[in-house]
């Protein structure tokens, strides 16, 4: 802030705390080095092998080097090469084209697009995926969220400045899922091949949401099973098309 806190500028640094750089909240150096430069004391750490489910599998964290300084140039942090409202660092973080304000060329600028990386036709199954991503379900009993109807929408949602939209990474080659346009989350879709190419030894910073394909249930008309895994929950649903719409029932719920 340059006006005593009346207005604030927010910057994405691209650093995931502790992987492998640890920024010290008790840093004794002045945060403001000069008008365009910030600095924070830091240490370089070594972690045990990282897994998708936990920060580390086993073992202790080792300090490789202490007494470092992380220096941030605000001119670099605030650079927006394509003028779409997302800085170059954020576009790198979201795997977007920082030289194209509309990465997927769907007519919606990247900063407002809820699915900015890919552009696939939106199908009925896409809308069903949206309902699970948004938890847009009309439950039978508010005290027991085990059965209800999926609420499907034809609206094309966009991200606004006032909305607090969480971004999740979805690893899939399912075109129905890649065509989803959820209302409460920005989704970054990436094929397994792409993800395995960029995946490194550290956690990337985006929470991963796994949604399976809709598996057709044998000898049951218009009935499917789908698995949704996000954060600490893993849920399997039975979904059936009825005269009143798509009805869902939870058949398995695991919290890890």
C-alpha positions as CSV (number, residue, x, y, z in Angstrom):
1,X,0.0,0.0,0.0
2,X,1.2,3.5,-0.8
3,X,-1.7,5.4,0.8
4,X,-1.5,4.1,4.4
5,X,-3.7,1.1,3.8
6,X,-6.7,2.7,2.0
7,X,-5.8,0.6,-1.1
8,X,-3.7,-2.5,-1.4
9,X,-1.9,-4.1,-4.3
10,X,-1.5,-7.9,-4.2
11,X,1.3,-9.8,-5.8
12,X,1.8,-13.4,-6.7
13,X,5.4,-14.4,-6.0
14,X,5.3,-18.0,-7.4
15,X,6.9,-19.3,-4.2
16,X,5.3,-22.2,-2.3
17,X,6.3,-21.8,1.3
18,X,8.9,-24.3,2.4
19,X,9.3,-26.0,-1.0
20,X,12.2,-25.7,-0.9
21,X,12.5,-22.0,0.2
22,X,11.2,-21.1,3.7
23,X,10.3,-17.5,4.2
24,X,10.7,-16.4,7.8
25,X,7.7,-14.7,9.3
26,X,10.0,-13.4,12.0
27,X,12.4,-11.8,9.5
28,X,14.4,-9.0,11.1
29,X,15.3,-7.3,7.9
30,X,13.1,-4.3,6.8
31,X,10.4,-5.6,4.5
32,X,10.8,-2.6,2.2
33,X,14.3,-2.4,0.8
34,X,13.4,0.4,-1.6
35,X,10.4,1.7,-3.5
36,X,10.3,-1.2,-5.9
37,X,12.0,-4.0,-3.9
38,X,10.9,-6.1,-0.9
39,X,13.1,-8.5,1.1
40,X,12.4,-11.3,3.5
41,X,14.9,-13.5,5.4
42,X,14.8,-17.1,4.2
43,X,16.4,-20.6,4.5
44,X,16.9,-23.3,1.9
45,X,15.4,-26.6,3.0
46,X,15.6,-30.2,1.9
47,X,12.5,-32.4,2.2
48,X,11.9,-36.1,2.0
49,X,10.2,-37.3,-1.2
50,X,6.9,-35.6,-1.9
51,X,3.7,-37.5,-2.6
52,X,0.3,-36.3,-3.9
53,X,-1.3,-37.0,-0.6
54,X,1.1,-35.5,1.8
55,X,3.9,-32.9,2.0
56,X,6.5,-35.7,2.6
57,X,6.4,-39.4,2.9
58,X,8.8,-39.8,5.8
59,X,11.9,-38.5,7.3
60,X,13.0,-35.1,8.7
61,X,13.4,-31.7,7.0
62,X,17.0,-30.7,6.6
63,X,18.3,-27.1,6.5
64,X,20.7,-26.8,3.6
65,X,21.6,-23.1,4.0
66,X,20.4,-20.4,6.4
67,X,20.8,-16.6,6.4
68,X,19.5,-16.1,2.9
69,X,17.4,-13.2,1.6
70,X,14.4,-13.6,-0.8
71,X,14.3,-10.4,-2.8
72,X,11.1,-9.4,-4.8
73,X,11.2,-6.8,-7.6
74,X,7.7,-5.4,-7.7
75,X,8.1,-4.4,-11.4
76,X,8.6,-8.1,-12.2
77,X,5.9,-9.3,-9.9
78,X,3.4,-6.9,-11.4
79,X,4.3,-7.5,-15.1
80,X,1.3,-8.4,-17.3
81,X,2.6,-8.8,-20.8
82,X,-0.8,-9.5,-22.5
83,X,-2.8,-7.0,-20.4
84,X,-5.5,-9.5,-19.4
85,X,-5.4,-8.7,-15.7
86,X,-3.3,-11.7,-14.7
87,X,0.4,-11.2,-14.1
88,X,3.0,-13.2,-16.0
89,X,3.8,-15.1,-12.8
90,X,0.2,-16.1,-12.3
91,X,-0.2,-17.2,-15.9
92,X,2.9,-19.4,-15.5
93,X,1.4,-20.8,-12.3
94,X,-1.9,-21.5,-14.1
95,X,-0.1,-22.9,-17.3
96,X,-1.7,-20.1,-19.4
97,X,-0.2,-18.2,-22.3
98,X,1.2,-14.9,-20.9
99,X,1.4,-13.4,-24.4
100,X,-2.3,-14.2,-25.3
101,X,-5.1,-12.5,-23.2
102,X,-7.4,-15.3,-24.2
103,X,-5.4,-18.6,-23.9
104,X,-8.2,-20.9,-25.1
105,X,-9.6,-18.4,-27.7
106,X,-13.2,-18.7,-26.5
107,X,-13.8,-15.0,-26.3
108,X,-13.5,-14.7,-22.6
109,X,-10.3,-13.1,-21.2
110,X,-8.1,-15.3,-19.0
111,X,-8.8,-13.3,-15.9
112,X,-12.6,-13.8,-16.2
113,X,-12.6,-17.3,-17.6
114,X,-13.5,-20.2,-15.2
115,X,-11.9,-22.7,-17.6
116,X,-9.2,-20.6,-19.3
117,X,-6.8,-23.3,-20.5
118,X,-8.9,-25.4,-22.8
119,X,-12.1,-25.0,-24.9
120,X,-14.3,-28.1,-25.4
121,X,-18.0,-28.3,-26.1
122,X,-20.2,-28.2,-23.0
123,X,-22.3,-31.3,-22.9
124,X,-24.9,-32.6,-20.4
125,X,-22.2,-34.6,-18.7
126,X,-20.1,-31.4,-18.5
127,X,-23.0,-29.7,-16.6
128,X,-23.2,-32.7,-14.3
129,X,-19.5,-32.4,-13.6
130,X,-20.1,-28.7,-12.8
131,X,-22.7,-29.7,-10.2
132,X,-20.2,-31.9,-8.4
133,X,-17.4,-29.3,-8.6
134,X,-19.7,-26.6,-7.2
135,X,-21.7,-28.9,-4.9
136,X,-24.7,-27.6,-6.7
137,X,-27.1,-30.3,-5.4
138,X,-30.6,-30.0,-4.0
139,X,-30.4,-32.4,-1.1
140,X,-33.5,-34.3,0.2
141,X,-32.5,-33.7,3.8
142,X,-30.3,-30.8,4.8
143,X,-29.1,-32.7,7.8
144,X,-28.0,-35.8,5.8
145,X,-26.4,-34.9,2.5
146,X,-26.6,-38.4,1.0
147,X,-29.3,-38.1,-1.7
148,X,-30.6,-35.3,-3.9
149,X,-30.9,-33.8,-7.4
150,X,-28.1,-32.3,-9.4
151,X,-28.8,-28.7,-10.4
152,X,-27.7,-28.2,-14.0
153,X,-27.2,-24.7,-15.4
154,X,-27.0,-23.2,-18.9
155,X,-25.4,-20.0,-17.7
156,X,-21.8,-19.3,-18.7
157,X,-20.2,-18.0,-15.5
158,X,-17.4,-15.5,-15.4
159,X,-15.0,-14.5,-12.7
160,X,-15.6,-10.9,-11.3
161,X,-13.3,-8.7,-9.3
162,X,-15.4,-9.1,-6.2
163,X,-15.6,-12.9,-6.4
164,X,-13.2,-15.0,-4.4
165,X,-12.7,-17.9,-6.8
166,X,-10.6,-20.8,-5.8
167,X,-8.5,-22.4,-8.5
168,X,-8.1,-26.2,-8.7
169,X,-6.1,-28.4,-11.0
170,X,-7.9,-31.2,-12.8
171,X,-5.8,-33.8,-14.5
172,X,-7.9,-35.5,-17.2
173,X,-8.3,-36.3,-20.9
174,X,-12.1,-36.6,-20.5
175,X,-13.5,-34.1,-23.0
176,X,-16.8,-33.8,-21.1
177,X,-15.0,-32.8,-18.0
178,X,-12.7,-30.5,-19.9
179,X,-15.8,-28.7,-21.2
180,X,-17.1,-28.0,-17.7
181,X,-17.8,-24.3,-16.6
182,X,-18.2,-24.3,-12.9
183,X,-19.6,-21.2,-11.1
184,X,-17.6,-21.3,-7.9
185,X,-14.1,-22.5,-9.0
186,X,-11.6,-21.8,-11.7
187,X,-10.4,-25.1,-13.1
188,X,-7.1,-25.6,-14.9
189,X,-7.4,-28.8,-17.0
190,X,-4.3,-30.7,-18.0
191,X,-3.9,-34.1,-19.5
192,X,-2.0,-36.8,-17.6
193,X,0.8,-36.6,-20.2
194,X,1.1,-32.9,-19.7
195,X,1.1,-33.2,-15.9
196,X,3.8,-35.9,-15.9
197,X,5.9,-33.6,-18.1
198,X,5.8,-30.6,-15.8
199,X,5.6,-32.5,-12.5
200,X,8.6,-31.9,-10.2
201,X,9.8,-33.0,-6.8
202,X,7.8,-30.3,-5.0
203,X,4.1,-29.6,-4.5
204,X,3.0,-27.1,-7.2
205,X,0.6,-25.0,-5.1
206,X,-2.7,-25.9,-6.8
207,X,-5.0,-28.3,-5.0
208,X,-5.9,-31.3,-7.3
209,X,-9.5,-32.4,-7.8
210,X,-10.0,-35.8,-9.3
211,X,-13.3,-36.6,-11.0
212,X,-13.6,-40.0,-12.7
213,X,-15.5,-40.6,-15.9
214,X,-19.3,-41.5,-15.6
215,X,-19.2,-45.3,-15.6
216,X,-22.3,-46.9,-17.0
217,X,-23.9,-49.3,-14.6
218,X,-24.7,-52.6,-16.2
219,X,-28.4,-53.6,-16.7
220,X,-29.6,-50.2,-15.3
221,X,-30.9,-47.6,-17.7
222,X,-29.4,-44.1,-17.6
223,X,-27.5,-44.9,-14.4
224,X,-23.8,-44.2,-13.8
225,X,-21.2,-44.2,-11.1
226,X,-18.7,-41.4,-10.5
227,X,-15.9,-40.9,-8.1
228,X,-14.9,-37.4,-6.8
229,X,-11.7,-36.9,-4.7
230,X,-10.8,-33.5,-3.3
231,X,-8.7,-32.5,-0.4
232,X,-9.4,-35.1,2.4
233,X,-12.6,-36.6,1.0
234,X,-13.1,-39.4,-1.5
235,X,-16.8,-39.9,-2.5
236,X,-18.5,-42.3,-4.9
237,X,-21.9,-41.4,-6.3
238,X,-24.6,-43.3,-8.1
239,X,-26.3,-41.0,-10.6
240,X,-29.6,-41.8,-12.3
241,X,-31.6,-39.8,-14.9
242,X,-35.3,-39.5,-13.8
243,X,-38.3,-37.6,-15.1
244,X,-37.4,-34.9,-12.6
245,X,-33.7,-34.7,-13.6
246,X,-30.5,-36.3,-12.5
247,X,-30.7,-37.8,-9.1
248,X,-27.6,-38.7,-7.1
249,X,-26.9,-41.0,-4.1
250,X,-23.7,-41.3,-2.1
251,X,-22.7,-45.0,-2.0
252,X,-19.2,-44.6,-0.5
253,X,-17.6,-41.8,1.6
254,X,-14.0,-41.8,2.8
255,X,-12.2,-39.1,4.8
256,X,-8.4,-39.4,5.0
